[in-house]
């Protein structure tokens, strides 16, 4: 009896491996694309099997994408939250961020328009409801990169994962990035588990090899940390160190009286804004407790 050559029998399976992998990549890419179609302002009632769980309160989730409120690490300064920041303002700030590889001048947007549209309302909700002892974590899929695997006439592109941490403190919005434009399909195919989504950390950098840049007023709160950025919320905070104290105060007063395009300022708005500033100063000087600060801000914001 003649036995078939095992090498010849294994050859067809070897040739089929790229096809199997391409099929799996295509399936997962379609799953990610379908997940992105969910409404960005509400948490999905039945997230896909690739969804992850969070320790805090989830404000929005779509597949592996999410925005969630979580506890601030012990021993870190308290945040000035809750704080009302419009979704349009957050959208503009996120859209201004760019990332480049270390040693390269070419920079590209951190977020795609779809990612910005999904994150902005959820982050605004998180900042308006989180307390001084809470941060807002997020994970979102961003711009895809070309993949070598092709099936028929379709060019399969891998989605990329970006994660981070957001909090408001001392008049500035802080973003600490964890993962930046990171591929994750290989992890999913090899383990059948959703990819890890570490948020940024105050104590150390999660991932190296890139740096963030932004518009006027953009700063790095920690030396050597190009993953942690801070941006002014008030139009009066320009970040220019050359202004005198009097001119800075004048610009601040002007910003309080001159609204950003598309906003309406009336007497009630001015009253609420002034009361919020007073409470912020009292808390910053330690004259009221975190609980008193949180309760008072919520009471004031109910008048909006």
N, C-alpha and C positions, 0 to 999 in steps of 0.2 A: 504494500500500500504506500502511495507517495503522499507526503505531507506538503502542504502549501508553504512557500517561503514566508516566514513571519515578517521579514522586512518588507516584502511586497504587500502583505496584508496591512501593515501599519502605514504605508504610504498614503492611501486615501484619507485616513483619519488625520494625518499631519497636514495634508493640503486643506482639510476642512476647518482647522482650528481658526485661521483668520476670519473665515465666514461666520463661525459661531460667535467669535468675539465681536465682529462688526454688528451682528444681529443684536447681541446684548447691549452694545453701546447705543445702537439706534433706539432700542426699546427704552433704555433709561433716559436718553435725551428727550424722547417724546413724552415720557412721564414728567420730566422736569418742566418741559414747555407747557404741558397741560396744567401743572400745579400753579404756574405763574398767572394763569387766567383767573384765579380766584380773587374775590373782592379784597383789597388791601386793608380795609378798615376793620374787619372782623376776623376772629379766629375761626378756622374751618371746623365744622361740626364733626366730620369724619376725615382726619388727615390720612394721607397715604401711608402704606406700610413702611416707607422710608422716613417718616417723620420722627423727630427726636423729642425727648422729654426734657423739661427744665425744672429747676428747683423752685423758681419763683412763679409769679403770675404771668401767664402768657396773654399778650395783647393782640397778637396776630400770628398766624402760622399757615404756611402753605408748603406741604412736603417738608423738606429739610430747612426751609426758610422760616424765620421767626423774629419777633420782637417780644422781649419778656422783661419784667421788672424783677430784680434779684437783690439780695442783701449786699450792702457796701462792706468791704473787708474791714475787720476790726483794726483799730489803730490808725485809720486814715481820716483826714479832715472831713467834717460833715458837709454835705452838699446843700446848696441854697434852693431846695425844692420842698414842695411843689412850686413850679414856675410855669406860667402860661407863655408859650412861644408858638406863634402861628405856624401851621403846616407849610405855608408859602415861604416863610422865612427859612425854615429848616430845609426846604427843597432847594432854595438858592444856595445855602451854605454847602450842602452835600454836592450839588452840581459844580461848585467851584473847586472841589478837591481833585488833585491830580497825583499820580504816582509814577515814579521812575526807578529803574534799577540803579543800584549803587555804581557810581562812576560813569553814568550815562546822562546826557542832557535831555534826551527825548522823554517826554512825559505824556501820559494818556489819562483820561478820566478814571477815577476810582470806581464810580458807579455808572451804569447804563441809565438812560432815561426811565426805563421800566422799573429798575431797582429803586431809583429815587422816588418815583411815584408810589411804590409800595411801602417804602420805609417812612416817608415824611409824616403821614397822618398818624401812624402807629407810634413814632417817636414823640410827636407832639402830645399825644394822649398820655404816654408814659411820663414825660416831664411834668405834665399838669397834675398827675395823680401820685407820683412817687414822693416819698418823704426824704428828709435829710440823710437817712441811713440806708438809702436804696440807690442802685444804679439801673440803667437800662441796657441790656445786652441784645445783640442782633446777629443774625446770619442771613446772607442773601446771595443768590447766584448772580454772577456778573458776566461780562463779555466772554464769549466762547472763543477757543482757539482751534485752529485747523488740526484735524486728526489724520494720520497716515492711512487709517483704515477706511476703505470705501466699499460700498456694496451697490451694484448696479450703477445708476446715475446719481446716487445720493452721496454728498460729501458730509460725513458724520462729524459734528463739532462737539467737543466736550464743554459742558458748562463749567465755570470756575466759581469757587466759593470764597467769599469775603466775610469776615466776622469782626466784631468790635464791641466796644463799651462806650456808652454816652452818659454824661451827667452835666448838670449846670452848677457853676460855682463862681461867685464873685463877678457876676455880670458877663460870664463867658461860657460858651458851650464847649465842652471837652470831648474829644473822641480819641479813644485808644484802640488801635487796630490789633487784631490777633493774627488771623490768616489773611493773606492778600492774594487774590486771583490765583487760587490754588486748585489744581485738578483733584478730583475725588472719585471718579468712576472706577479706577483700578481698585481702590479700597473696597468699594461696594461690590464689585464683581468677585473679588477674592474672599470676602468675608460675609457677604449678604447682609451687612450691617451698615446703617447710615454713617457717614464720616464724622469724625470728631469736630466740634465747632467751638474751640476755646475762644472766649472773649479776651479783649486786651486786659493787661494787668498793670497796676500802678507800680508794682515792685520790680518787674522785669519785662523785657521784650520777649514776645512769643516767637517771632519769626524774623530773620534777618535778610539782608540782600536787597532792600528797597527803601525808599523814603517818600514822604508825603510833602506836597507843596500846595499853596493856596493863594488867596487874594489878599488885599490890604487888611491889616489888623491881625493877620494870621501869625501865630507864634508857636514855639515849642516850649512847653512848661518845664521840661527836664533836659539838661545838657546831654547831648549824644543820643537822645531818644527821638528819632525821626518817625516813629510809629505813633507818637502821642502829640496831638495838635489841639490848639485852643483858638477859638474864634469869637470876636465880640458880637453880642446880641444887640446892644443899643447902638444906634447910628452915631451917637456922640462919642463912643469909644473907638477912636481911630487907630490907637496903638502908636502914634507919633510921639516920641519922647522929647521933641524940641519945643513943644508948646509950653507956655508959662501956665501957672496955676490959674490966673485970671482968665486967660483965653480958653483953657480947658473947661472951666466952669461955665463960661459964656456959651461954648459949643454944646455943653451938656444941656443947658437951659433951652437952647434953640432946638435941640433934638427932641426935647420933651414937648415943645410947642408945635413943631413942624412934623406932621405924620409922614410915614413912608407912603409912596404912591399906592392908591387903592384902599387906604384905611380912612376911617372917619373918627375924628376926635371931638368929643363934646365935654361938657362940664362933668358928667358922671364918670367918663373915662379918666379925666385928669384927677378926680378925687380918688378913684381906685388905685391908679398908678402911684400917687403920692403915699397912700396908706401902705402899699406893698413895699415901697422903698424904705419907709420907716421901720416896718417889721424886719426887713432884711438887715438894716443897720443894727437894730437891737440884738438880733441873733448873732451877727458877726462879732459884736462886742461882748457876747456872753451874758447879756442882761436878761435873756429869756431862755428857757430850756428848749430842747429839740421838740418836745411834745407841744409846748405852748406855741412855738413857731409854726409847727405844722397845722395845729388847730386854727390859729389866727389867719393864716394864709387861706385855708379852705373857706373860712367864714367870709373873708373879703372877696374871694373869687366867686362866691355864690351870687354876688351882686352884678356879675357881668351879664 
